[in-house]
Structure formats: structure tokens, C-alpha cells
Amino acid sequence: MQMDVLTLFPEMFHGVIGSSILKKVQEKQLVSYRIEDFRQFADNKHQRVDDYPYGGGAGMVLMPQPLFDAVDYLKKEQPTSKPRVILLCPQGERFTQAKAEELAQEEHLIFVCGHYEGYDERIREHLVTDEISIGDFILTGGELGAMVVMDSVTRLLKGSLGNEESSVHDSFSTGLLEHPQYTRPRDFRGLKVPDVLLSGHHQDIEEWRRKESLKRTLTRRPDLLEGKELSEREQQWLDDMKKDS
Ligand SMILES: C[S@@+](CC[C@H](N)C(=O)[O-])C[C@H]1O[C@@H](n2cnc3c(N)ncnc32)[C@H](O)[C@@H]1O
């Protein structure tokens, strides 16, 4: 997969793509990153990328020209791909695991990181294919948002995680929150690991995990259970949990 980023602050990405899984996928040639400062595409003498908003008001607005030219350049570099051009934007679709899974199927992603007060509406309407928000809060720029999306998409690529199973049970991947996990020691300051996990009985362990996953989702994120398809047995467990709570 090719992941391109258009930003005014390329240095912000170095630590993230140079560490951990994002670095490893690059070494394994599963992903190639290109981080471009879109100021270099500005066609004016002072390389300005923003200007005052028409109609007045506070803050600066990103001009369309540098970003349109930058995206054209990236598309020419990868002529056979049909890239998704993603604008990080608080007004966009809220980012979810389902969206990460959808983007992980693509060959080429281009992230457009805004900064300042906003961007010319023609960027939103005519340049990008997706607008993504990482939550109902305002960041200084789209860079942190792009890194969040890049990280979550990258770990879904086949071969990126050491153990292929690792992302299968992640919270949200199953539509539920993940079950609790324990490791050594069995007894830490009198706090014991549940017996079933030490029993070696795989079926009992799976059942315990599924129940805990349901219980945790019911307590913390009941909204995820709305419309969720459950087996008859799971529905019975859930009804019992509701009665007991
Ligand atoms: C200060 S914000 C501009 C907010 C804009 N005035 C508005 O109300 O929609 C600057 C940039 O940060 C990015 N940004 C801010 N909050 C974000 C969020 N929740 N998710 C993704 N990107 C965000 C966007 O790229 C945005 O253009």
C-alpha cells in the first residue's frame, strides 16, 4: 500500500513512521510512505498556502491551488492507482474500526492535513473522496488525525502483526469490546487470575471470554449491542446479565 501525506509539518511524522509497527511494515515493504510539504507546490513568489477569508472573519484559510497541484503530482507518481484522498476534518465522518478495515483494502491513500482556521470549500467539494474526523474536539491541525488513521489501517494489513490473530479479537473488530486479559504471575498481591484461564480447557476459556466480552460491552458501551446479531445462547447470557445488574 502507498500512503501519502500532504502537510505543512512533515517533521511531525518522523517519530511515528520511524517506530514500532509502522516502521516494520515499511521494512517488510507492505507499505511505502511519502510525506510531502505542500508548501512546495504553491505557485506564488512567497510560497503562501493560505489567505484571508472572503467576507471577512478571523483566521486564515488554505488556498485550493497548492493542494490541488500536490494531489495531481501524487496521482501522476502512481498512475495506475485510484487513490482515496482523505481530508482530516472535525466536520467529517467519525473514524471507526469499520472505516479502518475499509481503508485497509485500498492500494493508495492520500491524507490531506489542514491547519489554521480552515480550507477553501472547493478542496472539500472537488478534491477529496473522504472526510474523516477522529472525534468531537478540535485539533490544531490534521497531522495527529492522519497518524491515528495511518496507525490503525497499517496494523490491519496482512503480515503487519507478528501474530495474525492479534487484531481478530480487538475491541470493535468483533463488534464488541475485548475480554479481559491476564499474564503472570497467577497471584499478584493476593489478586488472582480467574481459575478458568488456568484450566487448559479451551472451550471453557472461549466461553468465558465471550461472556466477559458481552458483559464489558453491556456495562461500558451498550450502544454497540443495538442491532448486534447474537446466537440464542449469547442472547440468553445477555438477558441474564441484564437481570443481575
Ligand atoms: C483548528 S482546526 C479548524 C477547525 C475549523 N475551523 C472547524 O470548525 O471545522 C485546523 C485543522 O485541524 C484538523 N482537525 C481539527 N480537529 C480535527 C478532528 N477532530 N479530526 C480530524 N482533523 C481535525 C483539520 O485538518 C482542520 O482543518
The ligand as an ORCA input file, in Angstrom:
! r2SCAN-3c Opt
* xyz 0 1
  C      -8.267     24.463     14.087
  S      -8.823     23.198     13.033
  C     -10.044     24.069     12.081
  C     -11.442     23.838     12.553
  C     -12.490     24.517     11.694
  N     -12.475     25.910     11.940
  C     -13.862     23.961     12.006
  O     -14.541     24.465     12.888
  O     -14.242     22.936     11.377
  C      -7.478     23.012     11.965
  C      -7.361     21.687     11.253
  O      -7.182     20.655     12.191
  C      -7.721     19.427     11.705
  N      -8.634     18.907     12.721
  C      -9.107     19.569     13.794
  N      -9.903     18.799     14.524
  C      -9.940     17.598     13.935
  C     -10.612     16.374     14.225
  N     -11.403     16.225     15.284
  N     -10.409     15.327     13.406
  C      -9.616     15.434     12.313
  N      -8.963     16.587     11.976
  C      -9.123     17.650     12.769
  C      -8.389     19.748     10.384
  O      -7.488     19.383      9.349
  C      -8.554     21.251     10.448
  O      -8.519     21.834      9.170
*
